[in-house]
Amino acid sequence: MRKDYLSTSSIPSSPHILYSGFGPTSSRCIGIGYMVRPGRLDLHLSTPLRAKDEMVVFAGKLTEAIRQLQDLLAAEQRAV
């Protein structure tokens, strides 16, 4: 059997979907549900209790990576 550590799923962008989520697929996995909407990105992270510390670290790194992407895209847009 596989032991996934990240499991992702996109959720269709719709004005009728207000909340969403996606669960982990193993006992050490972080489930990531995401929806791309105009002007924003919605993310939902979930994990079993035994992996909560790893999820907290992952969430911090994910936040940092998204900020870096925002900065990169803003610089690219200014250059155009």
Rosetta blueprint (number, residue, H / E / L):
1 M L
2 R L
3 K L
4 D L
5 Y L
6 L E
7 S E
8 T E
9 S E
10 S E
11 I L
12 P L
13 S L
14 S L
15 P L
16 H L
17 I L
18 L L
19 Y L
20 S L
21 G L
22 F L
23 G L
24 P L
25 T L
26 S L
27 S L
28 R L
29 C L
30 I E
31 G E
32 I E
33 G E
34 Y E
35 M E
36 V E
37 R E
38 P L
39 G L
40 R E
41 L E
42 D E
43 L E
44 H E
45 L E
46 S E
47 T L
48 P L
49 L H
50 R H
51 A H
52 K H
53 D H
54 E H
55 M H
56 V H
57 V H
58 F H
59 A H
60 G H
61 K H
62 L H
63 T H
64 E H
65 A H
66 I H
67 R H
68 Q H
69 L H
70 Q H
71 D H
72 L H
73 L H
74 A H
75 A H
76 E H
77 Q H
78 R H
79 A H
80 V L
